[in-house]
Amino acid sequence: MLILVAALTSSCTQKNEIETGVSGLVAKDIVCNNDEKYRTTRIQGRLVNRNSYDVSGHAHIQMYDKDNDRIGVCPTYSLIVGENSGKSFRAWCKETSCTGMDSVKIIFK
């Protein structure tokens, strides 16, 4: 199991490179946006695989507040990041908001 934790700034953007626990796999540019029209929250960013092999799994995205209490989850989806490449990801999460969010965990199983 791989757990990625991204601490978000007050603007709900994380621009620094984040280690994922898998050698050679990092996350970048994690952003949270609220879409009031469709009443959804979007978490997006990029995963960069610097390995000479593909990394795949099912991504589970969870959002936490500053007290580390879970305040939201996003649907699970399959993800493959090819060798020596990067891949953008985007997840729409219902019944949650970027408001009050302090960190994101992405768990690969």
Secondary structure by P-SEA (a helix, b strand, c coil): cbbbbbbbccccccccccccccccccccbbbbbbbccccbbbbbbbbbbcccbbbbbbbbbbbbccccccccccbbbbbbbcccbbbbbbbbbcccccccccbbbbbcc
